[in-house]
Amino acid sequence: MLPIYKNVDSMKKAVTQIDEDFDKLASEAASCTVCPGMSGRSAVLSRLNGSLSASVLFIAEAPGRQGADRTRKPFYGDKSGENFERFLESVGLTRNEIFITNTVLCSPRSETGANRRPLASEIGNCRGFLRRMVALLNPGVVVTLGAVALDATRALEQHEIKLRSGVGMVHEWNRRLLVPLYHPSPQVIAATRDFKQQMGDFAAVGEAIRRIEREGVGRGCE
Ligand code: SF4
């Protein structure tokens, strides 16, 4: 959802500013070496993450070994990505209409090279990038994928939403709408929230979009 501009010139200026701010942010992230445990990894943040005019921002946990860290495109190239795309399609969304980022921009790995959960220190170190990404996109809808991402939004602006009780519901948060969902990984689908349940939860994303279109929440509406 784009803001309402006074004229074409002011719209072009604003779009250019967003482009410039994003390039600066992505460049800073690309050269960031703050986390010792991310040595050898690099931030997944580029135009491949989605549209800078998106009104829906998805926040996941971290780039996966077989997915985003390998392909440089979030939720692409692994089973989590396949699941995610099917959920996205179910609410009529395409990747061109959304932006996807992560709580930590680099891929956390164990000593054996497997995916691991990001450390609290890594989440804290990367919080500035997440905060700037939310401010830059100013989306009407934020969708978190998993508890780590939901906790990360709480650190940006306090809320009391819990994943177990608040999943698949539309919440008001930080002058926008927040939809908490489970992560679409095969592990979560097998152990915690199955495919059919997650498909049902995703309907709340469509509901949130219809609501911002009706009520005008988010970018340009502050
Ligand atoms: S996870 Fe974030 S803070 Fe840590 S090194 Fe990567 S970009 Fe920097």
Boltz pocket constraint, residues with backbone or C-beta under 6 A from the ligand:
constraints:
  - pocket:
      binder: B
      contacts: [[A, 29], [A, 32], [A, 33], [A, 34], [A, 35], [A, 38], [A, 42], [A, 43], [A, 104], [A, 105], [A, 106], [A, 122], [A, 125], [A, 126], [A, 129]]
      max_distance: 6.0
